[in-house]
Amino acid sequence: MQLGSISQTNSGRSAIRVVDDFQTPFNVGVGTKVTSGAPTFNIEYSLDDPNADGYSAATATWYVATGFSAATTSVGGAITVPCRAISINITSGTGAVTANIVQAGPV
C-alpha cells in the first residue's frame, strides 16, 4: 500500500503524486479537503510517464477523474483507471486543497 498527500493553494496544478500503474487490480482512494477559501478544483490523472526523460507536469495530458470535477467542497472517491500520476488542479477561486491518496497493493 502506498500513502501520500498533495496540496495546492490558489489557481494552478499541484505537485504530482506518482502511482504504480502495474498494480492489479488498480485502485487509488482519494480524499480531498478544502483547507481554506472557496476554490473550485478537479482531481486529475495522467497516463504520461513521470519517470521519462523530459517529463513535465505542465505539458503532460491530464484527465479529470470521475466524481472529482469542479468540486467546491471536500470529496472522496476512487480512481480505478490505471494511471501514472495524480494532481489537484484549482481552476477558479482562491483557497487551498489537500488530497490524501492511498493506493491498494502490497507494501
N, C-alpha and C positions, 0 to 999 in steps of 0.2 A: 504494500500500500504506500502511495506517495501522498504527502501532505504539503500544502503550501498556501501562500496568500499573495495577492497583488492589490495595489491601491492606486487610485488616480484622483487628483484634485483638479477641478475645472476642466475645460474642454480639451479633448485630445485622447490619445491612446496611452494606456498604462504600459509598464514593462510587461514582457510576456512571461507566461508560465509554461515551460516545456513539459509535455506529457509523453508517455510511452505509447506510441501507436501500434506496438506489437502485442499489447495485452489482449487476451481473448478470454471471455468477451470484453469488449471495450466499454467502460462505464466510468464517467467522471462526474462526481457530485459537485455542484457549485452553489454556494450560499452567499448572497450579497447583502451588504448592509450600507445604507446611506448614513454616513457619519456626520455630515454637516450640509447645510444649504438645501437646494432643491434642484439637483441635476437630473437630466434625462440621459439615460445610458443604455448601451447594449453590452451583453457578453458575447464576444465573437471568438471564432476559432479559425485556424488556418491549416491548410494541408501542406504549405511550403515547409521545407526542411530548415529549421533554425540552426542546424549544425553545418549547413552547406557554406562553402566559401562565398563571400559577398552577400550573405543573407542580411536583409534589413527589414525590420517590422514595418517600417514606413512604406516599403514597396511591395510587401507581401500581399497576397489576396486574402481578404477576410470575409467570413460569412457570419451572419447573425444566428446565434444558437436559438433553437425553438424554445419559446417561453421566456426569452430574455430580450425582447425587442422593445425599445422605447420605454424602459422601466423608469419609474419615478419613486418607487419605494423599495424596501428590502424584498428580495425574491429568492427562491431556491428552486433547484431542479437538477436535471441530469443531461449531460451530453453523451449520446451513445454513438455518434458518428465518429469513426476513428479519425483522429486529427493529430497534429503535432505541436500546436501551441494555442494558448487561450489568453485573451486580454480583455480589459474593460475599455470601452470607447464612450466617453462622455460627449454626447452630440449637441447638447444645449444646456443652458442654465449654468449656475455656479454651485459648487459644493464638492463633496468628496464621497467616494465609494470604495469599499473594501470588499474583495471576494475571497472567501476561503474555498480551497479546492482540494478534493480528496479523490484520488484515482484508485479504484479497486484493483487488486492483484497482489502478488507475493511481495513481501518486504525486501 
